[in-house]
Amino acid sequence: MAVNTTDIKTALLACNGVTTTFPFSFKILEDSDLKVYLITSAGVRTLLTLTSDYAVSAVNDDFSEGGNVETVATYASGNQILIVRAVTNKQESDYTHGDDLPADTLEDDFDRRCMVEQEHGEHLTRALCFPVEDDDDLDPELPPKADRLGKYLYFDGTYGEPTMVDILEPAGALSVTDFAKTILDDEDPVEVLKTLSSIKTVASTDYIVLDDDGYTVINVTTGAVDRTITLPTAAANVGRVLKVRKVDDGAGYVINDGEGAETINDTTLWYLFNQYDYVVVECDGTEWFVIGGTEPGLEYQHDADWAQETPTQHTWYGVTNFLLALPTGGEWEVDCFAHFGREYDGVIAITCATTTATEDDEKYSIRARSLAANSTIGAPMSKRFRRTLTEAATLYISVKTLTAGAASLLITDALANGYIRAKRIR
């Protein structure tokens, strides 16, 4: 019988957990002329084996109009069966001069030739081909295996012929950085997002962020020791955003430092003190700016009580035990309060300075306050200001009398007390 269809394969035939019979409608010459594939819901394709996995049947074993594939196993819903004709490309008939010329044998041989050509044609429909208007002398042959391993298929810029390159960089294109390569080899958008959100974990060590490492988040475990995170070069990181987070409750601080003399919000260092404190910085090509994060949150307070003391007239006098040690530089908001009494009428002043018995600047002082002699109410004096320190420092409260008279300034009762509070704001 003639080959009266151009089909060489079925559509994808759905499995349902019950069906084991799958029909095909194209001619074959024998049961071995088929390839039967099982395709899972995940797209994994497995070639089944004749006899052990399936059998081929037809009415009276006549496959001229197709037949059925009978699978041994039952495949669950979501799986699919694909039946493809794959005739052996050979001619086994031996025609001897003067012998009979059997019509059925001759027709089967012609049919085999036709089926082989159909299969070749179907293969060509799935192959890369140059269009018919291209030059006839183009060379479509790929380079040998040794030249293809680990390379990309690329069509050259002169003839459009296939060649191999290490990375896709056509003439005039931008070079592809190592970081961009990590995105190009991601399989799906989820993997791209993971790459773009690369997290670096730093444990008990300092770390220098590199220009091309691709990290967007730096999680730091300090332990008991301060750890320095050095930001990458500003000039090479225009528009880059970094988040640095302190993840543990250790006593050490995270110290964010610009590269060289580069700054963060115009300051050389940016501290993270407490567990889960973080800062988000963005680079403009010259320096880094804070665009988010927790407040620095480092607060210190010292409450003081003192005994009767006699300062020298018109000289700053450091009040015993009235001081507060600040562990880092930075901008601090300072609030100081003192409650004084005086044995005789007079005027006093207080100041908050980084050296005892010294005034750093008038803006950190209360210049005058009158006290009545033997006051039972006392004189509450307070001052709030902001102060930028370049390094760790101790703040001291000092006092001096502004009137004459050799008299004890501080009295030994409940009025003699005060505090210094400081909060780092950047």
C-alpha positions in Angstrom: 0.0 0.0 0.0 1.2 3.5 -0.7 2.5 6.0 1.8 -0.5 8.3 1.8 0.4 10.7 4.6 3.3 13.1 5.4 3.0 12.6 9.1 5.9 10.8 10.8 4.9 11.4 14.4 1.8 11.8 16.7 0.8 14.7 18.7 1.7 14.6 22.4 -0.7 11.9 23.8 -1.9 12.6 27.4 -1.6 9.9 30.1 -4.3 9.6 32.7 -3.3 6.8 35.0 -5.5 4.3 33.2 -4.9 4.3 29.5 -2.2 2.0 28.1 -3.2 2.1 24.4 -1.9 5.0 22.3 -2.7 5.0 18.5 -0.7 6.2 15.6 -2.0 6.7 12.0 1.1 6.6 9.7 2.5 3.6 7.9 5.4 1.5 9.3 6.9 -1.7 7.9 7.7 -3.4 11.2 7.3 -2.8 14.9 10.9 -1.7 15.2 10.3 1.3 13.0 9.0 3.4 15.9 10.6 5.4 18.7 8.3 5.9 21.7 9.1 8.6 24.3 7.7 9.2 27.8 7.7 12.9 28.6 7.1 13.9 32.2 5.3 17.0 33.4 8.8 18.5 34.1 9.8 18.1 30.5 12.1 15.1 31.1 12.1 12.9 28.0 12.9 9.1 28.2 13.1 6.7 25.2 11.1 3.6 26.0 12.3 0.1 25.0 10.4 -2.2 22.6 9.1 -5.3 24.3 10.1 -4.4 27.9 8.3 -1.1 27.9 5.8 -1.4 25.1 4.5 -3.5 22.2 3.1 -2.5 18.8 -0.1 -4.0 17.4 -2.4 -3.6 14.4 -5.3 -5.5 12.9 -3.9 -8.6 11.2 -0.4 -7.1 11.9 -1.1 -4.8 9.0 0.7 -1.5 9.8 -0.1 0.1 6.4 -2.5 2.6 8.1 -0.9 2.7 11.5 -1.7 0.8 14.7 -1.4 1.1 18.5 1.4 1.3 21.0 0.5 -0.7 24.1 2.6 0.4 27.2 3.5 -2.2 29.8 3.2 0.4 32.6 0.4 2.8 33.4 1.5 6.4 33.5 0.0 9.1 35.8 -1.7 12.3 34.6 0.8 14.9 33.6 2.9 12.5 31.6 2.7 12.3 27.8 3.5 9.8 25.2 5.1 10.7 21.8 5.3 8.2 19.0 7.8 8.9 16.2 8.5 6.9 13.0 12.2 6.1 12.6 12.7 3.7 9.7 16.1 2.0 9.3 17.8 3.6 6.3 18.8 0.5 4.4 17.7 -1.7 1.4 17.8 -5.4 2.2 16.0 -6.8 -0.9 18.2 -8.6 -3.4 16.8 -8.5 -7.0 18.3 -11.2 -9.2 18.3 -10.9 -13.0 15.6 -13.2 -14.5 13.9 -13.9 -11.2 10.3 -12.8 -10.3 9.7 -9.2 -9.3 7.3 -9.4 -6.4 5.1 -6.3 -6.3 4.7 -6.2 -2.5 8.5 -6.4 -1.9 9.2 -3.7 -4.6 6.5 -1.5 -3.1 7.8 -1.9 0.4 11.3 -0.9 -0.8 9.9 2.2 -2.5 7.8 3.0 0.6 10.9 2.7 2.8 12.7 5.3 0.5 9.7 7.6 0.7 9.5 7.3 4.5 13.3 7.9 5.0 13.0 11.1 2.9 10.0 12.2 4.9 11.9 11.8 8.1 14.9 13.7 6.7 12.5 16.5 5.7 11.0 16.6 9.1 14.4 16.8 10.7 15.3 19.7 8.4 12.3 21.7 9.6 13.8 21.7 13.1 17.3 22.6 11.9 19.1 26.0 11.5 19.3 26.9 7.9 20.7 29.8 5.9 17.9 31.6 3.9 17.7 30.8 0.2 18.9 34.3 -0.8 22.2 34.0 1.0 25.4 33.3 -0.9 25.8 29.7 -2.0 29.5 29.6 -0.8 28.7 30.2 2.9 30.3 27.6 5.1 27.8 26.2 7.6 30.2 23.7 9.2 30.9 24.1 12.9 34.4 24.1 14.3 35.7 20.8 15.6 34.8 19.6 19.1 38.0 20.8 20.7 37.3 24.3 19.6 33.6 24.2 20.7 34.0 23.0 24.3 32.9 25.7 26.8 32.3 28.3 24.0 29.4 30.2 22.6 28.0 29.8 19.1 28.5 33.1 17.3 28.0 34.4 13.7 31.0 36.4 12.5 30.7 40.0 11.4 31.9 39.5 7.9 30.0 36.6 6.3 27.6 35.6 9.1 29.2 32.1 9.3 29.2 30.2 12.5 32.2 30.3 14.8 32.9 30.0 18.5 33.8 32.7 21.0 34.6 32.7 24.8 31.9 35.3 25.6 29.4 37.2 23.6 31.3 40.4 22.7 30.6 41.6 19.1 32.6 44.4 17.7 31.7 47.7 19.3 29.7 46.2 22.1 30.3 46.9 25.8 32.6 44.5 27.5 30.9 42.1 29.9 32.2 42.2 33.5 32.6 39.2 35.7 29.6 40.3 37.7 27.4 40.6 34.5 28.5 37.0 33.6 27.0 35.8 36.9 23.6 37.2 35.7 23.9 35.9 32.1 24.2 32.3 33.4 21.1 32.5 35.6 18.3 30.2 34.4 15.3 32.4 35.4 14.3 35.7 36.9 14.3 34.3 40.4 17.9 33.4 40.1 18.7 36.8 38.7 17.1 38.4 41.7 19.2 36.2 44.0 22.3 37.3 42.1 21.4 40.9 42.3 20.7 40.6 46.1 24.0 38.9 46.8 24.7 38.8 50.6 28.2 38.7 52.0 28.5 37.3 55.6 31.5 38.7 57.5 32.3 37.0 60.8 34.8 38.3 63.3 37.0 40.0 60.8 37.4 43.3 58.9 36.2 43.3 55.2 37.0 45.4 52.2 34.0 45.6 49.7 35.3 45.2 46.2 34.3 47.3 43.1 33.0 44.2 41.2 32.0 41.7 43.9 28.3 42.3 43.3 27.4 42.3 46.9 24.4 44.4 48.0 24.1 43.4 51.6 26.9 42.9 54.1 26.0 41.1 57.3 28.6 41.5 60.0 29.2 39.5 63.2 31.5 41.5 65.4 31.8 39.5 68.5 33.6 41.5 71.2 35.9 43.4 68.8 35.1 46.4 66.5 35.0 45.4 62.9 35.7 47.8 60.0 33.8 47.5 56.7 35.7 49.5 54.0 33.4 50.7 51.2 34.5 50.4 47.6 36.1 53.2 45.6 33.4 55.8 44.9 34.6 56.6 41.4 34.0 53.0 40.3 30.6 52.6 42.0 28.4 55.4 40.8 24.8 54.6 41.7 25.7 51.5 43.8 23.6 50.9 46.9 24.9 48.9 49.9 23.3 47.8 53.1 25.5 47.0 56.1 24.0 45.3 59.1 25.3 44.3 62.5 23.7 40.9 63.1 25.0 39.9 66.6 24.7 41.3 70.1 28.5 41.3 70.7 30.1 44.3 72.3 32.0 45.2 69.1 30.9 47.9 66.8 30.6 47.9 63.0 32.7 50.8 61.7 31.8 51.8 58.1 34.7 53.6 56.5 35.0 55.2 53.1 38.0 54.2 50.9 40.9 56.5 51.6 39.7 60.0 52.3 36.2 59.3 50.9 33.3 60.2 53.3 29.9 59.0 54.4 27.5 61.9 54.8 30.6 64.1 55.1 32.0 62.1 58.0 34.9 59.6 57.8 33.3 56.9 59.9 29.7 55.6 60.4 29.1 53.3 63.3 26.6 50.6 64.0 26.4 49.8 67.7 23.5 47.5 68.5 22.3 44.2 67.2 20.3 44.6 64.0 21.4 48.2 63.5 21.9 48.8 59.8 22.8 51.6 57.3 21.9 51.9 53.6 24.4 54.0 51.6 24.4 55.2 47.9 27.3 56.4 45.9 27.4 59.5 43.7 30.9 58.7 42.3 32.6 61.1 44.8 31.3 60.0 48.2 28.6 57.9 49.9 25.3 59.2 51.3 23.1 57.6 53.9 19.7 57.0 52.4 18.2 54.7 55.1 18.8 52.7 58.2 18.3 52.7 61.9 19.3 55.6 64.1 22.8 55.1 65.4 21.1 54.5 68.8 24.1 54.7 71.1 23.1 56.4 74.3 25.1 57.0 77.5 24.2 58.6 80.8 26.1 59.3 84.0 24.3 60.4 87.2 26.5 62.3 89.7 26.4 63.2 93.3 29.2 65.2 95.0 30.4 66.3 98.3 31.2 69.8 99.5 34.1 71.3 97.6 35.8 74.7 97.6 36.9 75.9 94.1 39.3 78.8 93.4 37.6 82.1 92.6 37.2 82.7 88.8 38.8 79.5 87.9 37.2 76.5 86.2 36.9 73.7 88.7 36.3 70.0 87.7 33.5 68.5 89.7 34.5 65.2 91.1 33.0 62.2 89.4 30.9 64.4 87.0 32.0 63.0 83.7 30.8 60.8 80.8 33.1 58.7 78.5 32.0 58.4 74.9 33.5 55.5 73.0 33.6 56.9 69.4 33.8 60.0 67.4 30.8 61.4 65.6 28.0 63.9 66.1 26.5 63.7 69.6 23.5 65.3 71.1 24.4 66.2 74.7 22.1 67.1 77.6 23.7 68.1 80.9 22.0 69.1 84.1 23.4 70.2 87.5 21.8 71.2 90.8 24.0 73.5 92.9 23.8 75.3 96.2 26.2 78.0 97.6 27.0 79.1 101.1 27.0 82.8 100.2 25.2 85.0 97.7 26.9 84.9 94.3 27.0 83.9 90.7 28.3 80.6 89.2 28.9 79.2 85.7 29.1 75.6 84.4 30.6 74.1 81.2 30.8 70.8 79.4 34.2 70.2 77.9 36.5 67.4 76.8 39.1 68.3 79.4 38.4 68.8 83.1 38.6 72.3 84.5 38.6 73.8 81.0 36.0 75.6 78.8 36.2 74.4 75.1 33.7 76.9 73.8 31.1 79.3 75.2 28.3 77.6 73.3 28.8 74.5 75.6 28.5 76.7 78.8 25.9 78.4 81.0 27.7 81.6 81.7 25.9 82.9 84.9 23.4 81.9 87.5 22.7 83.7 90.8 22.5 81.6 93.9 21.2 82.8 97.3 23.3 82.1 100.3 22.6 78.8 102.0 19.9 78.1 99.5 17.6 75.3 100.4 16.2 75.2 96.9 19.4 75.3 95.0 20.0 76.4 91.4 19.1 73.8 88.7 21.2 74.5 85.6 20.8 72.7 82.3 22.3 72.8 78.8 21.5 70.9 75.6 23.7 71.1 72.5 25.2 69.1 69.6 28.8 68.4 69.4 31.0 66.7 66.8 33.9 64.7 68.1 36.7 63.4 65.8 37.5 60.5 68.1 36.5 58.9 71.4 36.4 61.4 74.2 35.3 62.1 77.8 32.9 64.9 78.6 33.5 66.7 82.0 31.3 69.1 83.9 33.3 72.0 85.4 32.1 75.0 87.5 33.5 78.4 88.6 32.3 81.3 90.7 32.0 84.7 89.2 31.8 86.7 92.4 34.3 87.5 95.1 34.3 85.8 98.4 36.1 82.8 99.7 33.2 80.5 100.1 32.5 76.8 99.5 30.5 76.5 96.3 29.0 73.1 96.6 26.9 71.9 99.5 26.5 68.4 100.8 22.8 67.7 100.6 20.3 66.4 98.1 20.7 69.5 96.0 24.2 68.4 94.9 23.5 66.2 92.0 23.2 66.1 88.2 23.6 64.1 85.0 25.1 64.0 81.5 23.3 62.2 78.7 24.6 61.8 75.2 23.1 60.2 72.1 25.1 59.6 68.9 23.0 60.9 66.0 25.5 60.1 63.2 
